[in-house]
Amino acid sequence: MSGRRSLAPGGPPSQIKVMKWLLWPGDRICDALGLRDPDDRQTLRLFANTVVWSAVIVLVALIVA
């Protein structure tokens, strides 16, 4: 064992809150589209979160620059 902590569902409450917050956009999009299959949700959630958080980073960079 390496002593590192994972972000597993049984992790500390603070990590669980952060992960739920980061995955929130993708979860909402999957819910809006009515996706129930875990594989479909995971694929779309990954894509949606990548697009949303990339756009946020670009907007912040444009504002700061």
PDB file with one MODEL, atoms N, CA, C and O in Angstrom:
MODEL        1
ATOM      1  N   MET A   1       0.842  -1.188   0.000  1.00  0.00           N
ATOM      2  CA  MET A   1       0.000   0.000   0.000  1.00  0.00           C
ATOM      3  C   MET A   1       0.882   1.245   0.000  1.00  0.00           C
ATOM      4  O   MET A   1       1.902   1.297   0.688  1.00  0.00           O
ATOM      5  N   SER A   2       0.486   2.225  -0.764  1.00  0.00           N
ATOM      6  CA  SER A   2       1.318   3.417  -0.919  1.00  0.00           C
ATOM      7  C   SER A   2       0.952   4.521   0.053  1.00  0.00           C
ATOM      8  O   SER A   2       1.698   5.495   0.158  1.00  0.00           O
ATOM      9  N   GLY A   3      -0.140   4.421   0.756  1.00  0.00           N
ATOM     10  CA  GLY A   3      -0.523   5.462   1.692  1.00  0.00           C
ATOM     11  C   GLY A   3      -1.272   6.616   1.039  1.00  0.00           C
ATOM     12  O   GLY A   3      -1.718   7.531   1.732  1.00  0.00           O
ATOM     13  N   ARG A   4      -1.418   6.588  -0.290  1.00  0.00           N
ATOM     14  CA  ARG A   4      -2.174   7.635  -0.979  1.00  0.00           C
ATOM     15  C   ARG A   4      -3.651   7.358  -0.841  1.00  0.00           C
ATOM     16  O   ARG A   4      -4.074   6.202  -0.807  1.00  0.00           O
ATOM     17  N   ARG A   5      -4.430   8.404  -0.764  1.00  0.00           N
ATOM     18  CA  ARG A   5      -5.872   8.259  -0.647  1.00  0.00           C
ATOM     19  C   ARG A   5      -6.516   8.378  -2.019  1.00  0.00           C
ATOM     20  O   ARG A   5      -6.078   9.163  -2.860  1.00  0.00           O
ATOM     21  N   SER A   6      -7.550   7.596  -2.232  1.00  0.00           N
ATOM     22  CA  SER A   6      -8.245   7.652  -3.506  1.00  0.00           C
ATOM     23  C   SER A   6      -9.504   8.500  -3.373  1.00  0.00           C
ATOM     24  O   SER A   6      -9.906   8.868  -2.270  1.00  0.00           O
ATOM     25  N   LEU A   7     -10.114   8.801  -4.508  1.00  0.00           N
ATOM     26  CA  LEU A   7     -11.374   9.543  -4.521  1.00  0.00           C
ATOM     27  C   LEU A   7     -12.550   8.583  -4.619  1.00  0.00           C
ATOM     28  O   LEU A   7     -13.547   8.873  -5.280  1.00  0.00           O
ATOM     29  N   ALA A   8     -12.428   7.456  -3.966  1.00  0.00           N
ATOM     30  CA  ALA A   8     -13.485   6.450  -3.969  1.00  0.00           C
ATOM     31  C   ALA A   8     -14.709   6.979  -3.235  1.00  0.00           C
ATOM     32  O   ALA A   8     -14.605   7.915  -2.443  1.00  0.00           O
ATOM     33  N   PRO A   9     -15.877   6.377  -3.498  1.00  0.00           N
ATOM     34  CA  PRO A   9     -17.100   6.833  -2.830  1.00  0.00           C
ATOM     35  C   PRO A   9     -16.999   6.871  -1.310  1.00  0.00           C
ATOM     36  O   PRO A   9     -17.720   7.632  -0.666  1.00  0.00           O
ATOM     37  N   GLY A  10     -16.127   6.071  -0.733  1.00  0.00           N
ATOM     38  CA  GLY A  10     -15.968   6.074   0.716  1.00  0.00           C
ATOM     39  C   GLY A  10     -14.919   7.056   1.193  1.00  0.00           C
ATOM     40  O   GLY A  10     -14.491   6.988   2.345  1.00  0.00           O
ATOM     41  N   GLY A  11     -14.494   7.971   0.330  1.00  0.00           N
ATOM     42  CA  GLY A  11     -13.454   8.941   0.678  1.00  0.00           C
ATOM     43  C   GLY A  11     -13.956   9.993   1.646  1.00  0.00           C
ATOM     44  O   GLY A  11     -15.125   9.991   2.030  1.00  0.00           O
ATOM     45  N   PRO A  12     -13.071  10.890   2.036  1.00  0.00           N
ATOM     46  CA  PRO A  12     -13.453  11.965   2.956  1.00  0.00           C
ATOM     47  C   PRO A  12     -14.576  12.823   2.370  1.00  0.00           C
ATOM     48  O   PRO A  12     -14.636  13.010   1.155  1.00  0.00           O
ATOM     49  N   PRO A  13     -15.452  13.340   3.208  1.00  0.00           N
ATOM     50  CA  PRO A  13     -16.583  14.150   2.722  1.00  0.00           C
ATOM     51  C   PRO A  13     -16.164  15.339   1.867  1.00  0.00           C
ATOM     52  O   PRO A  13     -16.876  15.695   0.927  1.00  0.00           O
ATOM     53  N   SER A  14     -15.038  15.956   2.165  1.00  0.00           N
ATOM     54  CA  SER A  14     -14.612  17.114   1.376  1.00  0.00           C
ATOM     55  C   SER A  14     -14.284  16.711  -0.066  1.00  0.00           C
ATOM     56  O   SER A  14     -14.590  17.453  -0.999  1.00  0.00           O
ATOM     57  N   GLN A  15     -13.665  15.543  -0.252  1.00  0.00           N
ATOM     58  CA  GLN A  15     -13.355  15.075  -1.608  1.00  0.00           C
ATOM     59  C   GLN A  15     -14.623  14.710  -2.357  1.00  0.00           C
ATOM     60  O   GLN A  15     -14.731  14.956  -3.558  1.00  0.00           O
ATOM     61  N   ILE A  16     -15.574  14.128  -1.662  1.00  0.00           N
ATOM     62  CA  ILE A  16     -16.832  13.746  -2.297  1.00  0.00           C
ATOM     63  C   ILE A  16     -17.574  14.993  -2.764  1.00  0.00           C
ATOM     64  O   ILE A  16     -18.143  15.000  -3.855  1.00  0.00           O
ATOM     65  N   LYS A  17     -17.574  16.053  -1.947  1.00  0.00           N
ATOM     66  CA  LYS A  17     -18.243  17.302  -2.327  1.00  0.00           C
ATOM     67  C   LYS A  17     -17.583  17.923  -3.553  1.00  0.00           C
ATOM     68  O   LYS A  17     -18.274  18.402  -4.452  1.00  0.00           O
ATOM     69  N   VAL A  18     -16.268  17.919  -3.597  1.00  0.00           N
ATOM     70  CA  VAL A  18     -15.543  18.495  -4.732  1.00  0.00           C
ATOM     71  C   VAL A  18     -15.842  17.706  -6.004  1.00  0.00           C
ATOM     72  O   VAL A  18     -16.082  18.298  -7.057  1.00  0.00           O
ATOM     73  N   MET A  19     -15.830  16.382  -5.917  1.00  0.00           N
ATOM     74  CA  MET A  19     -16.104  15.562  -7.092  1.00  0.00           C
ATOM     75  C   MET A  19     -17.528  15.761  -7.589  1.00  0.00           C
ATOM     76  O   MET A  19     -17.748  15.827  -8.798  1.00  0.00           O
ATOM     77  N   LYS A  20     -18.495  15.857  -6.693  1.00  0.00           N
ATOM     78  CA  LYS A  20     -19.878  16.099  -7.109  1.00  0.00           C
ATOM     79  C   LYS A  20     -19.996  17.454  -7.799  1.00  0.00           C
ATOM     80  O   LYS A  20     -20.721  17.588  -8.784  1.00  0.00           O
ATOM     81  N   TRP A  21     -19.286  18.460  -7.288  1.00  0.00           N
ATOM     82  CA  TRP A  21     -19.329  19.787  -7.879  1.00  0.00           C
ATOM     83  C   TRP A  21     -18.698  19.781  -9.278  1.00  0.00           C
ATOM     84  O   TRP A  21     -19.222  20.403 -10.202  1.00  0.00           O
ATOM     85  N   LEU A  22     -17.575  19.079  -9.426  1.00  0.00           N
ATOM     86  CA  LEU A  22     -16.898  19.034 -10.721  1.00  0.00           C
ATOM     87  C   LEU A  22     -17.689  18.247 -11.764  1.00  0.00           C
ATOM     88  O   LEU A  22     -17.630  18.561 -12.953  1.00  0.00           O
ATOM     89  N   LEU A  23     -18.417  17.239 -11.332  1.00  0.00           N
ATOM     90  CA  LEU A  23     -19.190  16.408 -12.263  1.00  0.00           C
ATOM     91  C   LEU A  23     -20.597  16.941 -12.494  1.00  0.00           C
ATOM     92  O   LEU A  23     -21.334  16.385 -13.309  1.00  0.00           O
ATOM     93  N   TRP A  24     -20.983  17.990 -11.806  1.00  0.00           N
ATOM     94  CA  TRP A  24     -22.341  18.523 -11.867  1.00  0.00           C
ATOM     95  C   TRP A  24     -22.806  18.860 -13.294  1.00  0.00           C
ATOM     96  O   TRP A  24     -23.917  18.472 -13.657  1.00  0.00           O
ATOM     97  N   PRO A  25     -22.017  19.559 -14.117  1.00  0.00           N
ATOM     98  CA  PRO A  25     -22.519  19.895 -15.469  1.00  0.00           C
ATOM     99  C   PRO A  25     -22.873  18.660 -16.293  1.00  0.00           C
ATOM    100  O   PRO A  25     -23.927  18.616 -16.927  1.00  0.00           O
ATOM    101  N   GLY A  26     -22.016  17.681 -16.285  1.00  0.00           N
ATOM    102  CA  GLY A  26     -22.270  16.465 -17.058  1.00  0.00           C
ATOM    103  C   GLY A  26     -23.470  15.689 -16.543  1.00  0.00           C
ATOM    104  O   GLY A  26     -24.246  15.143 -17.327  1.00  0.00           O
ATOM    105  N   ASP A  27     -23.624  15.638 -15.215  1.00  0.00           N
ATOM    106  CA  ASP A  27     -24.777  14.950 -14.633  1.00  0.00           C
ATOM    107  C   ASP A  27     -26.077  15.627 -15.042  1.00  0.00           C
ATOM    108  O   ASP A  27     -27.057  14.952 -15.357  1.00  0.00           O
ATOM    109  N   ARG A  28     -26.092  16.952 -15.038  1.00  0.00           N
ATOM    110  CA  ARG A  28     -27.320  17.675 -15.413  1.00  0.00           C
ATOM    111  C   ARG A  28     -27.664  17.441 -16.876  1.00  0.00           C
ATOM    112  O   ARG A  28     -28.834  17.280 -17.220  1.00  0.00           O
ATOM    113  N   ILE A  29     -26.658  17.422 -17.734  1.00  0.00           N
ATOM    114  CA  ILE A  29     -26.913  17.187 -19.157  1.00  0.00           C
ATOM    115  C   ILE A  29     -27.453  15.772 -19.366  1.00  0.00           C
ATOM    116  O   ILE A  29     -28.395  15.580 -20.135  1.00  0.00           O
ATOM    117  N   CYS A  30     -26.871  14.784 -18.692  1.00  0.00           N
ATOM    118  CA  CYS A  30     -27.363  13.408 -18.807  1.00  0.00           C
ATOM    119  C   CYS A  30     -28.793  13.292 -18.294  1.00  0.00           C
ATOM    120  O   CYS A  30     -29.614  12.599 -18.893  1.00  0.00           O
ATOM    121  N   ASP A  31     -29.092  13.965 -17.191  1.00  0.00           N
ATOM    122  CA  ASP A  31     -30.455  13.941 -16.652  1.00  0.00           C
ATOM    123  C   ASP A  31     -31.430  14.597 -17.632  1.00  0.00           C
ATOM    124  O   ASP A  31     -32.536  14.099 -17.840  1.00  0.00           O
ATOM    125  N   ALA A  32     -31.017  15.708 -18.229  1.00  0.00           N
ATOM    126  CA  ALA A  32     -31.890  16.417 -19.166  1.00  0.00           C
ATOM    127  C   ALA A  32     -32.190  15.572 -20.404  1.00  0.00           C
ATOM    128  O   ALA A  32     -33.281  15.654 -20.967  1.00  0.00           O
ATOM    129  N   LEU A  33     -31.219  14.763 -20.823  1.00  0.00           N
ATOM    130  CA  LEU A  33     -31.415  13.904 -21.990  1.00  0.00           C
ATOM    131  C   LEU A  33     -32.072  12.571 -21.632  1.00  0.00           C
ATOM    132  O   LEU A  33     -32.406  11.779 -22.514  1.00  0.00           O
ATOM    133  N   GLY A  34     -32.251  12.333 -20.349  1.00  0.00           N
ATOM    134  CA  GLY A  34     -32.920  11.111 -19.904  1.00  0.00           C
ATOM    135  C   GLY A  34     -32.073   9.854 -20.012  1.00  0.00           C
ATOM    136  O   GLY A  34     -32.618   8.756 -20.122  1.00  0.00           O
ATOM    137  N   LEU A  35     -30.754   9.992 -19.982  1.00  0.00           N
ATOM    138  CA  LEU A  35     -29.876   8.824 -20.075  1.00  0.00           C
ATOM    139  C   LEU A  35     -29.866   8.070 -18.747  1.00  0.00           C
ATOM    140  O   LEU A  35     -29.660   8.669 -17.692  1.00  0.00           O
ATOM    141  N   ARG A  36     -30.087   6.768 -18.802  1.00  0.00           N
ATOM    142  CA  ARG A  36     -30.097   5.946 -17.595  1.00  0.00           C
ATOM    143  C   ARG A  36     -29.003   4.889 -17.603  1.00  0.00           C
ATOM    144  O   ARG A  36     -28.550   4.458 -16.543  1.00  0.00           O
ATOM    145  N   ASP A  37     -28.572   4.465 -18.799  1.00  0.00           N
ATOM    146  CA  ASP A  37     -27.535   3.445 -18.899  1.00  0.00           C
ATOM    147  C   ASP A  37     -26.206   4.015 -18.395  1.00  0.00           C
ATOM    148  O   ASP A  37     -25.757   5.051 -18.885  1.00  0.00           O
ATOM    149  N   PRO A  38     -25.572   3.350 -17.422  1.00  0.00           N
ATOM    150  CA  PRO A  38     -24.319   3.889 -16.851  1.00  0.00           C
ATOM    151  C   PRO A  38     -23.219   4.127 -17.886  1.00  0.00           C
ATOM    152  O   PRO A  38     -22.474   5.101 -17.779  1.00  0.00           O
ATOM    153  N   ASP A  39     -23.110   3.253 -18.883  1.00  0.00           N
ATOM    154  CA  ASP A  39     -22.069   3.446 -19.906  1.00  0.00           C
ATOM    155  C   ASP A  39     -22.331   4.692 -20.738  1.00  0.00           C
ATOM    156  O   ASP A  39     -21.411   5.457 -21.027  1.00  0.00           O
ATOM    157  N   ASP A  40     -23.590   4.897 -21.122  1.00  0.00           N
ATOM    158  CA  ASP A  40     -23.933   6.091 -21.897  1.00  0.00           C
ATOM    159  C   ASP A  40     -23.713   7.348 -21.075  1.00  0.00           C
ATOM    160  O   ASP A  40     -23.174   8.337 -21.573  1.00  0.00           O
ATOM    161  N   ARG A  41     -24.132   7.310 -19.814  1.00  0.00           N
ATOM    162  CA  ARG A  41     -23.966   8.465 -18.935  1.00  0.00           C
ATOM    163  C   ARG A  41     -22.489   8.808 -18.760  1.00  0.00           C
ATOM    164  O   ARG A  41     -22.106   9.977 -18.816  1.00  0.00           O
ATOM    165  N   GLN A  42     -21.667   7.789 -18.548  1.00  0.00           N
ATOM    166  CA  GLN A  42     -20.249   8.037 -18.317  1.00  0.00           C
ATOM    167  C   GLN A  42     -19.596   8.674 -19.536  1.00  0.00           C
ATOM    168  O   GLN A  42     -18.804   9.608 -19.405  1.00  0.00           O
ATOM    169  N   THR A  43     -19.925   8.173 -20.715  1.00  0.00           N
ATOM    170  CA  THR A  43     -19.337   8.709 -21.946  1.00  0.00           C
ATOM    171  C   THR A  43     -19.761  10.159 -22.178  1.00  0.00           C
ATOM    172  O   THR A  43     -18.923  11.022 -22.438  1.00  0.00           O
ATOM    173  N   LEU A  44     -21.052  10.420 -22.083  1.00  0.00           N
ATOM    174  CA  LEU A  44     -21.527  11.781 -22.313  1.00  0.00           C
ATOM    175  C   LEU A  44     -21.066  12.724 -21.211  1.00  0.00           C
ATOM    176  O   LEU A  44     -20.716  13.873 -21.481  1.00  0.00           O
ATOM    177  N   ARG A  45     -21.064  12.244 -19.970  1.00  0.00           N
ATOM    178  CA  ARG A  45     -20.634  13.089 -18.857  1.00  0.00           C
ATOM    179  C   ARG A  45     -19.174  13.498 -19.019  1.00  0.00           C
ATOM    180  O   ARG A  45     -18.817  14.646 -18.751  1.00  0.00           O
ATOM    181  N   LEU A  46     -18.329  12.566 -19.455  1.00  0.00           N
ATOM    182  CA  LEU A  46     -16.920  12.883 -19.692  1.00  0.00           C
ATOM    183  C   LEU A  46     -16.790  13.965 -20.757  1.00  0.00           C
ATOM    184  O   LEU A  46     -16.052  14.934 -20.577  1.00  0.00           O
ATOM    185  N   PHE A  47     -17.503  13.800 -21.862  1.00  0.00           N
ATOM    186  CA  PHE A  47     -17.452  14.789 -22.946  1.00  0.00           C
ATOM    187  C   PHE A  47     -17.994  16.145 -22.487  1.00  0.00           C
ATOM    188  O   PHE A  47     -17.371  17.180 -22.725  1.00  0.00           O
ATOM    189  N   ALA A  48     -19.152  16.135 -21.831  1.00  0.00           N
ATOM    190  CA  ALA A  48     -19.784  17.383 -21.389  1.00  0.00           C
ATOM    191  C   ALA A  48     -18.915  18.121 -20.377  1.00  0.00           C
ATOM    192  O   ALA A  48     -18.753  19.338 -20.469  1.00  0.00           O
ATOM    193  N   ASN A  49     -18.364  17.402 -19.427  1.00  0.00           N
ATOM    194  CA  ASN A  49     -17.513  18.052 -18.429  1.00  0.00           C
ATOM    195  C   ASN A  49     -16.250  18.626 -19.060  1.00  0.00           C
ATOM    196  O   ASN A  49     -15.787  19.695 -18.664  1.00  0.00           O
ATOM    197  N   THR A  50     -15.697  17.925 -20.032  1.00  0.00           N
ATOM    198  CA  THR A  50     -14.517  18.437 -20.728  1.00  0.00           C
ATOM    199  C   THR A  50     -14.843  19.739 -21.449  1.00  0.00           C
ATOM    200  O   THR A  50     -14.084  20.705 -21.369  1.00  0.00           O
ATOM    201  N   VAL A  51     -15.964  19.765 -22.146  1.00  0.00           N
ATOM    202  CA  VAL A  51     -16.360  20.974 -22.880  1.00  0.00           C
ATOM    203  C   VAL A  51     -16.656  22.121 -21.910  1.00  0.00           C
ATOM    204  O   VAL A  51     -16.170  23.236 -22.104  1.00  0.00           O
ATOM    205  N   VAL A  52     -17.438  21.860 -20.887  1.00  0.00           N
ATOM    206  CA  VAL A  52     -17.840  22.920 -19.946  1.00  0.00           C
ATOM    207  C   VAL A  52     -16.635  23.489 -19.219  1.00  0.00           C
ATOM    208  O   VAL A  52     -16.452  24.706 -19.185  1.00  0.00           O
ATOM    209  N   TRP A  53     -15.808  22.628 -18.637  1.00  0.00           N
ATOM    210  CA  TRP A  53     -14.692  23.150 -17.843  1.00  0.00           C
ATOM    211  C   TRP A  53     -13.599  23.757 -18.727  1.00  0.00           C
ATOM    212  O   TRP A  53     -12.886  24.657 -18.283  1.00  0.00           O
ATOM    213  N   SER A  54     -13.455  23.286 -19.958  1.00  0.00           N
ATOM    214  CA  SER A  54     -12.514  23.933 -20.886  1.00  0.00           C
ATOM    215  C   SER A  54     -12.992  25.337 -21.224  1.00  0.00           C
ATOM    216  O   SER A  54     -12.193  26.272 -21.272  1.00  0.00           O
ATOM    217  N   ALA A  55     -14.287  25.488 -21.456  1.00  0.00           N
ATOM    218  CA  ALA A  55     -14.841  26.817 -21.746  1.00  0.00           C
ATOM    219  C   ALA A  55     -14.659  27.753 -20.554  1.00  0.00           C
ATOM    220  O   ALA A  55     -14.340  28.929 -20.735  1.00  0.00           O
ATOM    221  N   VAL A  56     -14.855  27.248 -19.349  1.00  0.00           N
ATOM    222  CA  VAL A  56     -14.663  28.068 -18.149  1.00  0.00           C
ATOM    223  C   VAL A  56     -13.213  28.529 -18.053  1.00  0.00           C
ATOM    224  O   VAL A  56     -12.947  29.696 -17.765  1.00  0.00           O
ATOM    225  N   ILE A  57     -12.283  27.621 -18.293  1.00  0.00           N
ATOM    226  CA  ILE A  57     -10.857  27.969 -18.211  1.00  0.00           C
ATOM    227  C   ILE A  57     -10.499  29.013 -19.264  1.00  0.00           C
ATOM    228  O   ILE A  57      -9.773  29.962 -18.968  1.00  0.00           O
ATOM    229  N   VAL A  58     -10.995  28.851 -20.483  1.00  0.00           N
ATOM    230  CA  VAL A  58     -10.710  29.820 -21.547  1.00  0.00           C
ATOM    231  C   VAL A  58     -11.304  31.188 -21.199  1.00  0.00           C
ATOM    232  O   VAL A  58     -10.648  32.213 -21.382  1.00  0.00           O
ATOM    233  N   LEU A  59     -12.521  31.206 -20.707  1.00  0.00           N
ATOM    234  CA  LEU A  59     -13.148  32.492 -20.331  1.00  0.00           C
ATOM    235  C   LEU A  59     -12.378  33.177 -19.212  1.00  0.00           C
ATOM    236  O   LEU A  59     -12.164  34.389 -19.258  1.00  0.00           O
ATOM    237  N   VAL A  60     -11.964  32.423 -18.222  1.00  0.00           N
ATOM    238  CA  VAL A  60     -11.183  33.018 -17.128  1.00  0.00           C
ATOM    239  C   VAL A  60      -9.871  33.564 -17.666  1.00  0.00           C
ATOM    240  O   VAL A  60      -9.449  34.652 -17.273  1.00  0.00           O
ATOM    241  N   ALA A  61      -9.213  32.820 -18.565  1.00  0.00           N
ATOM    242  CA  ALA A  61      -7.952  33.284 -19.150  1.00  0.00           C
ATOM    243  C   ALA A  61      -8.141  34.559 -19.949  1.00  0.00           C
ATOM    244  O   ALA A  61      -7.302  35.459 -19.901  1.00  0.00           O
ATOM    245  N   LEU A  62      -9.251  34.639 -20.690  1.00  0.00           N
ATOM    246  CA  LEU A  62      -9.520  35.862 -21.458  1.00  0.00           C
ATOM    247  C   LEU A  62      -9.816  37.060 -20.552  1.00  0.00           C
ATOM    248  O   LEU A  62      -9.420  38.186 -20.854  1.00  0.00           O
ATOM    249  N   ILE A  63     -10.497  36.816 -19.468  1.00  0.00           N
ATOM    250  CA  ILE A  63     -10.810  37.899 -18.536  1.00  0.00           C
ATOM    251  C   ILE A  63      -9.560  38.398 -17.819  1.00  0.00           C
ATOM    252  O   ILE A  63      -9.371  39.599 -17.630  1.00  0.00           O
ATOM    253  N   VAL A  64      -8.712  37.453 -17.425  1.00  0.00           N
ATOM    254  CA  VAL A  64      -7.500  37.799 -16.678  1.00  0.00           C
ATOM    255  C   VAL A  64      -6.467  38.459 -17.586  1.00  0.00           C
ATOM    256  O   VAL A  64      -5.741  39.353 -17.151  1.00  0.00           O
ATOM    257  N   ALA A  65      -6.395  38.031 -18.828  1.00  0.00           N
ATOM    258  CA  ALA A  65      -5.358  38.532 -19.750  1.00  0.00           C
ATOM    259  C   ALA A  65      -5.604  39.932 -20.193  1.00  0.00           C
ATOM    260  O   ALA A  65      -4.818  40.482 -20.965  1.00  0.00           O
TER     261      ALA A  65
ENDMDL
END
